[in-house]
Amino acid sequence: MKTLVLLLLVFDGRYSWFILPEPERPPEVLTDLCDENCALHDCRCNERGLLVVPQNLPTTVIELLLHNNFITSLTQFDFSKYTYLKFLHLQHNQISSLAEQTFSGLAQLKYLDLSHNMIPNIRPGTFRGLTLQSINLENNKITKETLAHEAFSNLPNLSGLYLSSNMVTDILPCAFSNVPNLREVGLSQNPWNCDCKMAEIKKTL
């Protein structure tokens, strides 16, 4: 509701009152719309029109649903206070920028869904030091050139990796080095080059 402001002016010793409407305030970033849907360990912030990751959630949150919003970028500070996270849903946003240290500190993170975004690259340290079991990167803008050579290496707990519907033409075998528990890899709907390199990948997997 708008507040009216009374303005008193004096002209020739006479008083005049003018009623002025309160100036319009710029729209605020929607960061508190999921409070009512937050339990101690479960926050459902999906489909809330969010532009950024909320920073006023319980720090004990274990599962955070942020899918179907309008988040465009992720920084190294977005999840720094949510160190108990195990399940993070970020699919169906507009993420096009992913900082290398975005998930650092999330030592308990098991499930990460970044599908259906506009992520153009995966840097070497994006998932370093994590205990992830499942990474979903389907339907993004990732190419061979923007996929770091060791993007998924040294993830000993990783069992599922999904890269379908990107723009990857081939992957070096070292991308999957030291991933002993990898059981399922989704690579369909990519413009693959069917050559000897791909045969090496098949042997690696």
ChimeraX commands (.cxc) that place a marker at each C-alpha (Angstrom):
marker #1 position 0.00,0.00,0.00 radius 0.5
marker #1 position 1.34,3.44,-0.91 radius 0.5
marker #1 position 1.80,6.09,1.78 radius 0.5
marker #1 position 0.68,9.66,1.13 radius 0.5
marker #1 position 3.01,12.48,2.11 radius 0.5
marker #1 position 1.60,15.82,3.32 radius 0.5
marker #1 position 3.57,18.84,2.20 radius 0.5
marker #1 position 3.04,22.21,3.88 radius 0.5
marker #1 position 3.94,25.30,1.88 radius 0.5
marker #1 position 3.67,28.91,2.93 radius 0.5
marker #1 position 2.63,31.55,0.38 radius 0.5
marker #1 position 2.23,35.21,1.51 radius 0.5
marker #1 position 1.58,34.17,5.08 radius 0.5
marker #1 position -1.02,31.63,4.06 radius 0.5
marker #1 position -0.63,27.91,4.58 radius 0.5
marker #1 position -1.35,25.44,1.82 radius 0.5
marker #1 position -1.33,21.66,2.08 radius 0.5
marker #1 position -0.42,19.41,-0.81 radius 0.5
marker #1 position -0.72,15.66,-0.81 radius 0.5
marker #1 position 2.05,13.92,-2.69 radius 0.5
marker #1 position 2.20,10.19,-3.43 radius 0.5
marker #1 position 5.21,8.30,-2.14 radius 0.5
marker #1 position 7.78,7.78,-4.91 radius 0.5
marker #1 position 7.83,4.35,-6.51 radius 0.5
marker #1 position 10.57,2.16,-5.11 radius 0.5
marker #1 position 12.58,-0.07,-7.43 radius 0.5
marker #1 position 11.55,-3.73,-7.32 radius 0.5
marker #1 position 13.35,-5.67,-4.62 radius 0.5
marker #1 position 15.17,-8.90,-5.30 radius 0.5
marker #1 position 12.89,-11.73,-4.29 radius 0.5
marker #1 position 14.93,-13.48,-1.62 radius 0.5
marker #1 position 12.44,-14.24,1.14 radius 0.5
marker #1 position 9.57,-15.87,-0.70 radius 0.5
marker #1 position 10.51,-19.38,0.38 radius 0.5
marker #1 position 10.67,-18.75,4.14 radius 0.5
marker #1 position 7.22,-20.18,4.74 radius 0.5
marker #1 position 8.22,-23.31,2.84 radius 0.5
marker #1 position 11.41,-23.88,4.81 radius 0.5
marker #1 position 11.70,-26.57,7.40 radius 0.5
marker #1 position 14.84,-27.13,9.40 radius 0.5
marker #1 position 16.46,-29.31,6.73 radius 0.5
marker #1 position 14.26,-28.80,3.66 radius 0.5
marker #1 position 13.72,-25.54,1.75 radius 0.5
marker #1 position 11.40,-25.44,-1.26 radius 0.5
marker #1 position 12.23,-22.25,-3.12 radius 0.5
marker #1 position 11.29,-23.48,-6.59 radius 0.5
marker #1 position 9.05,-21.44,-8.88 radius 0.5
marker #1 position 9.39,-18.28,-6.77 radius 0.5
marker #1 position 10.70,-15.85,-9.38 radius 0.5
marker #1 position 14.08,-15.73,-7.65 radius 0.5
marker #1 position 16.93,-13.86,-9.34 radius 0.5
marker #1 position 19.63,-14.89,-6.88 radius 0.5
marker #1 position 20.26,-17.60,-4.29 radius 0.5
marker #1 position 18.47,-16.63,-1.03 radius 0.5
marker #1 position 20.79,-15.85,1.86 radius 0.5
marker #1 position 18.25,-15.93,4.70 radius 0.5
marker #1 position 17.57,-19.66,4.81 radius 0.5
marker #1 position 18.34,-21.96,7.75 radius 0.5
marker #1 position 22.03,-22.78,7.67 radius 0.5
marker #1 position 21.09,-26.35,8.56 radius 0.5
marker #1 position 19.32,-26.91,5.23 radius 0.5
marker #1 position 20.11,-30.31,3.69 radius 0.5
marker #1 position 17.91,-30.24,0.60 radius 0.5
marker #1 position 17.45,-26.98,-1.31 radius 0.5
marker #1 position 15.03,-26.74,-4.23 radius 0.5
marker #1 position 15.78,-23.74,-6.44 radius 0.5
marker #1 position 14.59,-25.04,-9.79 radius 0.5
marker #1 position 12.33,-23.12,-12.17 radius 0.5
marker #1 position 13.52,-19.65,-11.18 radius 0.5
marker #1 position 15.44,-16.92,-13.01 radius 0.5
marker #1 position 18.91,-17.25,-11.49 radius 0.5
marker #1 position 21.54,-16.24,-14.05 radius 0.5
marker #1 position 24.85,-16.72,-12.23 radius 0.5
marker #1 position 26.39,-18.53,-9.27 radius 0.5
marker #1 position 29.26,-17.11,-7.22 radius 0.5
marker #1 position 31.64,-18.60,-4.68 radius 0.5
marker #1 position 29.60,-17.02,-1.89 radius 0.5
marker #1 position 26.10,-18.19,-2.82 radius 0.5
marker #1 position 26.25,-21.46,-0.86 radius 0.5
marker #1 position 29.11,-20.73,1.54 radius 0.5
marker #1 position 26.84,-20.66,4.62 radius 0.5
marker #1 position 24.88,-23.80,3.67 radius 0.5
marker #1 position 27.58,-26.34,4.47 radius 0.5
marker #1 position 25.12,-29.13,5.36 radius 0.5
marker #1 position 23.69,-29.31,1.84 radius 0.5
marker #1 position 23.36,-32.80,0.38 radius 0.5
marker #1 position 20.79,-32.25,-2.38 radius 0.5
marker #1 position 20.85,-29.12,-4.55 radius 0.5
marker #1 position 18.31,-28.59,-7.34 radius 0.5
marker #1 position 19.14,-25.77,-9.77 radius 0.5
marker #1 position 17.61,-27.07,-12.98 radius 0.5
marker #1 position 15.49,-24.90,-15.27 radius 0.5
marker #1 position 17.05,-21.55,-14.41 radius 0.5
marker #1 position 19.02,-19.22,-16.69 radius 0.5
marker #1 position 22.48,-19.89,-15.28 radius 0.5
marker #1 position 25.18,-18.83,-17.72 radius 0.5
marker #1 position 28.00,-18.07,-15.28 radius 0.5
marker #1 position 29.40,-20.62,-12.84 radius 0.5
marker #1 position 32.32,-19.55,-10.64 radius 0.5
marker #1 position 35.03,-22.15,-10.15 radius 0.5
marker #1 position 34.62,-22.14,-6.36 radius 0.5
marker #1 position 30.82,-22.08,-6.35 radius 0.5
marker #1 position 30.50,-25.39,-4.50 radius 0.5
marker #1 position 33.69,-25.33,-2.45 radius 0.5
marker #1 position 32.97,-26.01,1.19 radius 0.5
marker #1 position 29.97,-28.23,0.44 radius 0.5
marker #1 position 31.74,-31.35,1.62 radius 0.5
marker #1 position 28.48,-33.25,2.14 radius 0.5
marker #1 position 26.91,-32.48,-1.25 radius 0.5
marker #1 position 25.75,-35.72,-2.93 radius 0.5
marker #1 position 23.28,-34.71,-5.62 radius 0.5
marker #1 position 23.63,-31.70,-7.93 radius 0.5
marker #1 position 21.20,-30.89,-10.74 radius 0.5
marker #1 position 22.24,-28.07,-13.08 radius 0.5
marker #1 position 20.33,-29.31,-16.11 radius 0.5
marker #1 position 18.36,-27.07,-18.46 radius 0.5
marker #1 position 20.45,-23.95,-18.02 radius 0.5
marker #1 position 22.86,-22.05,-20.25 radius 0.5
marker #1 position 26.16,-23.04,-18.65 radius 0.5
marker #1 position 28.92,-22.64,-21.27 radius 0.5
marker #1 position 31.89,-24.22,-19.51 radius 0.5
marker #1 position 33.07,-26.43,-16.67 radius 0.5
marker #1 position 36.40,-25.36,-15.16 radius 0.5
marker #1 position 38.92,-27.78,-13.62 radius 0.5
marker #1 position 38.18,-26.93,-9.99 radius 0.5
marker #1 position 34.40,-26.68,-10.20 radius 0.5
marker #1 position 33.78,-29.97,-8.36 radius 0.5
marker #1 position 37.15,-30.41,-6.68 radius 0.5
marker #1 position 37.10,-31.85,-3.18 radius 0.5
marker #1 position 33.43,-32.81,-3.27 radius 0.5
marker #1 position 31.83,-36.16,-2.44 radius 0.5
marker #1 position 29.24,-35.93,-5.21 radius 0.5
marker #1 position 27.44,-39.08,-6.27 radius 0.5
marker #1 position 25.37,-37.57,-9.11 radius 0.5
marker #1 position 25.92,-34.57,-11.40 radius 0.5
marker #1 position 23.31,-33.61,-13.97 radius 0.5
marker #1 position 24.46,-31.12,-16.63 radius 0.5
marker #1 position 22.05,-32.05,-19.40 radius 0.5
marker #1 position 20.70,-29.39,-21.75 radius 0.5
marker #1 position 23.37,-26.74,-21.34 radius 0.5
marker #1 position 25.83,-25.04,-23.73 radius 0.5
marker #1 position 28.92,-27.06,-22.89 radius 0.5
marker #1 position 31.33,-27.78,-25.76 radius 0.5
marker #1 position 34.52,-29.81,-26.14 radius 0.5
marker #1 position 36.57,-26.62,-25.89 radius 0.5
marker #1 position 34.88,-25.43,-22.70 radius 0.5
marker #1 position 34.91,-28.76,-20.86 radius 0.5
marker #1 position 38.08,-28.87,-18.76 radius 0.5
marker #1 position 40.30,-31.90,-19.32 radius 0.5
marker #1 position 39.95,-32.99,-15.70 radius 0.5
marker #1 position 36.51,-31.57,-15.03 radius 0.5
marker #1 position 35.22,-34.75,-13.37 radius 0.5
marker #1 position 38.44,-36.33,-12.16 radius 0.5
marker #1 position 39.13,-37.17,-8.53 radius 0.5
marker #1 position 35.50,-37.67,-7.62 radius 0.5
marker #1 position 35.74,-41.10,-5.98 radius 0.5
marker #1 position 32.05,-41.26,-5.01 radius 0.5
marker #1 position 30.61,-40.21,-8.36 radius 0.5
marker #1 position 28.32,-42.90,-9.76 radius 0.5
marker #1 position 26.15,-40.93,-12.20 radius 0.5
marker #1 position 27.15,-38.20,-14.69 radius 0.5
marker #1 position 24.72,-36.78,-17.23 radius 0.5
marker #1 position 25.92,-34.62,-20.13 radius 0.5
marker #1 position 23.25,-35.31,-22.74 radius 0.5
marker #1 position 21.99,-32.53,-25.03 radius 0.5
marker #1 position 25.04,-30.31,-24.96 radius 0.5
marker #1 position 27.47,-29.45,-27.76 radius 0.5
marker #1 position 30.32,-31.79,-26.89 radius 0.5
marker #1 position 32.11,-33.46,-29.81 radius 0.5
marker #1 position 34.63,-35.51,-27.84 radius 0.5
marker #1 position 36.08,-35.87,-24.34 radius 0.5
marker #1 position 39.59,-36.79,-23.32 radius 0.5
marker #1 position 39.85,-39.96,-21.19 radius 0.5
marker #1 position 41.56,-37.99,-18.40 radius 0.5
marker #1 position 38.26,-36.21,-17.79 radius 0.5
marker #1 position 37.19,-39.33,-15.91 radius 0.5
marker #1 position 40.45,-40.19,-14.15 radius 0.5
marker #1 position 40.14,-41.49,-10.60 radius 0.5
marker #1 position 36.38,-41.93,-10.75 radius 0.5
marker #1 position 36.26,-45.59,-9.67 radius 0.5
marker #1 position 32.55,-45.78,-8.88 radius 0.5
marker #1 position 31.20,-44.25,-12.08 radius 0.5
marker #1 position 28.41,-46.55,-13.25 radius 0.5
marker #1 position 26.14,-44.43,-15.42 radius 0.5
marker #1 position 27.11,-41.77,-17.98 radius 0.5
marker #1 position 24.58,-39.95,-20.15 radius 0.5
marker #1 position 26.15,-38.64,-23.36 radius 0.5
marker #1 position 23.33,-38.79,-25.89 radius 0.5
marker #1 position 22.21,-35.91,-28.10 radius 0.5
marker #1 position 25.71,-34.49,-28.56 radius 0.5
marker #1 position 27.42,-33.97,-31.96 radius 0.5
marker #1 position 30.06,-36.64,-31.37 radius 0.5
marker #1 position 33.09,-37.24,-33.57 radius 0.5
marker #1 position 33.20,-41.00,-33.99 radius 0.5
marker #1 position 36.95,-41.60,-34.03 radius 0.5
marker #1 position 39.64,-43.40,-32.07 radius 0.5
marker #1 position 39.40,-40.93,-29.21 radius 0.5
marker #1 position 35.85,-41.99,-28.56 radius 0.5
marker #1 position 36.96,-45.62,-28.52 radius 0.5
marker #1 position 39.36,-44.70,-25.72 radius 0.5
marker #1 position 36.54,-43.07,-23.80 radius 0.5
marker #1 position 34.46,-46.22,-24.13 radius 0.5
marker #1 position 37.30,-48.29,-22.70 radius 0.5
marker #1 position 37.75,-45.85,-19.84 radius 0.5
marker #1 position 34.09,-46.06,-18.91 radius 0.5
marker link #1:1,2 radius 0.2
marker link #1:2,3 radius 0.2
marker link #1:3,4 radius 0.2
marker link #1:4,5 radius 0.2
marker link #1:5,6 radius 0.2
marker link #1:6,7 radius 0.2
marker link #1:7,8 radius 0.2
marker link #1:8,9 radius 0.2
marker link #1:9,10 radius 0.2
marker link #1:10,11 radius 0.2
marker link #1:11,12 radius 0.2
marker link #1:12,13 radius 0.2
marker link #1:13,14 radius 0.2
marker link #1:14,15 radius 0.2
marker link #1:15,16 radius 0.2
marker link #1:16,17 radius 0.2
marker link #1:17,18 radius 0.2
marker link #1:18,19 radius 0.2
marker link #1:19,20 radius 0.2
marker link #1:20,21 radius 0.2
marker link #1:21,22 radius 0.2
marker link #1:22,23 radius 0.2
marker link #1:23,24 radius 0.2
marker link #1:24,25 radius 0.2
marker link #1:25,26 radius 0.2
marker link #1:26,27 radius 0.2
marker link #1:27,28 radius 0.2
marker link #1:28,29 radius 0.2
marker link #1:29,30 radius 0.2
marker link #1:30,31 radius 0.2
marker link #1:31,32 radius 0.2
marker link #1:32,33 radius 0.2
marker link #1:33,34 radius 0.2
marker link #1:34,35 radius 0.2
marker link #1:35,36 radius 0.2
marker link #1:36,37 radius 0.2
marker link #1:37,38 radius 0.2
marker link #1:38,39 radius 0.2
marker link #1:39,40 radius 0.2
marker link #1:40,41 radius 0.2
marker link #1:41,42 radius 0.2
marker link #1:42,43 radius 0.2
marker link #1:43,44 radius 0.2
marker link #1:44,45 radius 0.2
marker link #1:45,46 radius 0.2
marker link #1:46,47 radius 0.2
marker link #1:47,48 radius 0.2
marker link #1:48,49 radius 0.2
marker link #1:49,50 radius 0.2
marker link #1:50,51 radius 0.2
marker link #1:51,52 radius 0.2
marker link #1:52,53 radius 0.2
marker link #1:53,54 radius 0.2
marker link #1:54,55 radius 0.2
marker link #1:55,56 radius 0.2
marker link #1:56,57 radius 0.2
marker link #1:57,58 radius 0.2
marker link #1:58,59 radius 0.2
marker link #1:59,60 radius 0.2
marker link #1:60,61 radius 0.2
marker link #1:61,62 radius 0.2
marker link #1:62,63 radius 0.2
marker link #1:63,64 radius 0.2
marker link #1:64,65 radius 0.2
marker link #1:65,66 radius 0.2
marker link #1:66,67 radius 0.2
marker link #1:67,68 radius 0.2
marker link #1:68,69 radius 0.2
marker link #1:69,70 radius 0.2
marker link #1:70,71 radius 0.2
marker link #1:71,72 radius 0.2
marker link #1:72,73 radius 0.2
marker link #1:73,74 radius 0.2
marker link #1:74,75 radius 0.2
marker link #1:75,76 radius 0.2
marker link #1:76,77 radius 0.2
marker link #1:77,78 radius 0.2
marker link #1:78,79 radius 0.2
marker link #1:79,80 radius 0.2
marker link #1:80,81 radius 0.2
marker link #1:81,82 radius 0.2
marker link #1:82,83 radius 0.2
marker link #1:83,84 radius 0.2
marker link #1:84,85 radius 0.2
marker link #1:85,86 radius 0.2
marker link #1:86,87 radius 0.2
marker link #1:87,88 radius 0.2
marker link #1:88,89 radius 0.2
marker link #1:89,90 radius 0.2
marker link #1:90,91 radius 0.2
marker link #1:91,92 radius 0.2
marker link #1:92,93 radius 0.2
marker link #1:93,94 radius 0.2
marker link #1:94,95 radius 0.2
marker link #1:95,96 radius 0.2
marker link #1:96,97 radius 0.2
marker link #1:97,98 radius 0.2
marker link #1:98,99 radius 0.2
marker link #1:99,100 radius 0.2
marker link #1:100,101 radius 0.2
marker link #1:101,102 radius 0.2
marker link #1:102,103 radius 0.2
marker link #1:103,104 radius 0.2
marker link #1:104,105 radius 0.2
marker link #1:105,106 radius 0.2
marker link #1:106,107 radius 0.2
marker link #1:107,108 radius 0.2
marker link #1:108,109 radius 0.2
marker link #1:109,110 radius 0.2
marker link #1:110,111 radius 0.2
marker link #1:111,112 radius 0.2
marker link #1:112,113 radius 0.2
marker link #1:113,114 radius 0.2
marker link #1:114,115 radius 0.2
marker link #1:115,116 radius 0.2
marker link #1:116,117 radius 0.2
marker link #1:117,118 radius 0.2
marker link #1:118,119 radius 0.2
marker link #1:119,120 radius 0.2
marker link #1:120,121 radius 0.2
marker link #1:121,122 radius 0.2
marker link #1:122,123 radius 0.2
marker link #1:123,124 radius 0.2
marker link #1:124,125 radius 0.2
marker link #1:125,126 radius 0.2
marker link #1:126,127 radius 0.2
marker link #1:127,128 radius 0.2
marker link #1:128,129 radius 0.2
marker link #1:129,130 radius 0.2
marker link #1:130,131 radius 0.2
marker link #1:131,132 radius 0.2
marker link #1:132,133 radius 0.2
marker link #1:133,134 radius 0.2
marker link #1:134,135 radius 0.2
marker link #1:135,136 radius 0.2
marker link #1:136,137 radius 0.2
marker link #1:137,138 radius 0.2
marker link #1:138,139 radius 0.2
marker link #1:139,140 radius 0.2
marker link #1:140,141 radius 0.2
marker link #1:141,142 radius 0.2
marker link #1:142,143 radius 0.2
marker link #1:143,144 radius 0.2
marker link #1:144,145 radius 0.2
marker link #1:145,146 radius 0.2
marker link #1:146,147 radius 0.2
marker link #1:147,148 radius 0.2
marker link #1:148,149 radius 0.2
marker link #1:149,150 radius 0.2
marker link #1:150,151 radius 0.2
marker link #1:151,152 radius 0.2
marker link #1:152,153 radius 0.2
marker link #1:153,154 radius 0.2
marker link #1:154,155 radius 0.2
marker link #1:155,156 radius 0.2
marker link #1:156,157 radius 0.2
marker link #1:157,158 radius 0.2
marker link #1:158,159 radius 0.2
marker link #1:159,160 radius 0.2
marker link #1:160,161 radius 0.2
marker link #1:161,162 radius 0.2
marker link #1:162,163 radius 0.2
marker link #1:163,164 radius 0.2
marker link #1:164,165 radius 0.2
marker link #1:165,166 radius 0.2
marker link #1:166,167 radius 0.2
marker link #1:167,168 radius 0.2
marker link #1:168,169 radius 0.2
marker link #1:169,170 radius 0.2
marker link #1:170,171 radius 0.2
marker link #1:171,172 radius 0.2
marker link #1:172,173 radius 0.2
marker link #1:173,174 radius 0.2
marker link #1:174,175 radius 0.2
marker link #1:175,176 radius 0.2
marker link #1:176,177 radius 0.2
marker link #1:177,178 radius 0.2
marker link #1:178,179 radius 0.2
marker link #1:179,180 radius 0.2
marker link #1:180,181 radius 0.2
marker link #1:181,182 radius 0.2
marker link #1:182,183 radius 0.2
marker link #1:183,184 radius 0.2
marker link #1:184,185 radius 0.2
marker link #1:185,186 radius 0.2
marker link #1:186,187 radius 0.2
marker link #1:187,188 radius 0.2
marker link #1:188,189 radius 0.2
marker link #1:189,190 radius 0.2
marker link #1:190,191 radius 0.2
marker link #1:191,192 radius 0.2
marker link #1:192,193 radius 0.2
marker link #1:193,194 radius 0.2
marker link #1:194,195 radius 0.2
marker link #1:195,196 radius 0.2
marker link #1:196,197 radius 0.2
marker link #1:197,198 radius 0.2
marker link #1:198,199 radius 0.2
marker link #1:199,200 radius 0.2
marker link #1:200,201 radius 0.2
marker link #1:201,202 radius 0.2
marker link #1:202,203 radius 0.2
marker link #1:203,204 radius 0.2
marker link #1:204,205 radius 0.2
view
